[in-house]
Amino acid sequence: MARAKTHKDVEFAVDDSNGRERIFKTFDEAAAFAVVIAADRGDSHIDVLIWSKAGARFYGGDEAVDWYEEDPEASVFERLEITVNNVGRIA
């Protein structure tokens, strides 16, 4: 059985090129958007937002539940930084 790609208590936030927060339900969508922004600006990030212990378990298993329980009110569960280094044409 395939694992679900979304959970109602897990979201991924990425700032767009105008600095507005965009929310995605899947990591794949957030990652694709973050890479596009990073290619334009040089860097970006994905904020992982977890709203429950069940969401933490979905995202990262028992270890993520432990992290969640340490600070369930944290505004960002985890931040992933994306950097793009454009080196130009390669001959």
N, C-alpha and C positions, 0 to 999 in steps of 0.2 A: 504494500500500500504506500502510495506517495505521501510525503509530508506536506501539510498545508503551507502555502506561501505567505499567508496573512494571519494575523490574530487581532481581535478587536481592541486589545490593550497594548499594541505595539505600533508605533509610528516612527517615521524617519523624516527629519526636517533638514532642508537645505535652503540657504539664502540664494535668491536669484540675483541677476546682475544689477538690480536696483536695490538690493538689500532687503527685499521682502521675503519673509519665510514662506517656503512651499512645503506642504506636508504630503508624504507618500505612504502608501500602505505596504509596499514591498521594498525590500532592500535593493533589488535589481533596478527598479525605477529610480530610486533615490541616487544610487551609484552612477547610473548613466547620466542623470541630470548634473550631479556634482562634477563629473569629469568634463562635461561641456563647459560648465562655469569655470573650472580650473584651467581649461585650455585657453579660455578668453582672458582670465585675470592672473593666472599663474598658480592660484591655490583656491581651495574651497574646503568645506567640511560637511560631514553628515552627523547630525545629532540624533542619537537613538533615544526615543521617548518611551518609557515603560510605565504603564498605569496600574499594574497589579502584579501579585506574585505569579499568577497564571501566565501573564504576559512575559515576565522574566523567565519562567521555566521554558516557555516556547522559544524565546530568543537565545538562551544560553544554558539551559539545564539547571541542575542543582546549584552550581557555583554562582550563576546569575541570580538565583533566588536569594542566596546568602548576601550578595552585593545589594540587592534591592532592599532586603530587610535591614541593612545597616543604615539606610537613609531613604525611606519610601517617598519622602517629599522632595527629593532632588529634582530639579527642573530638567536636567539632562542626565540620563543613565550612563551614557558613553558617547564620546566624541571621536570620530574618525576623520583625520586630516588627509586631504587629497592635494598633492602637488604635481603640477605638470611642468616639466622643463623642456621647452621647445628648443631643440638644438639646430633647427633649420634643415636644409637639404643635406642628404648624405650621398656622396658620390661613390 
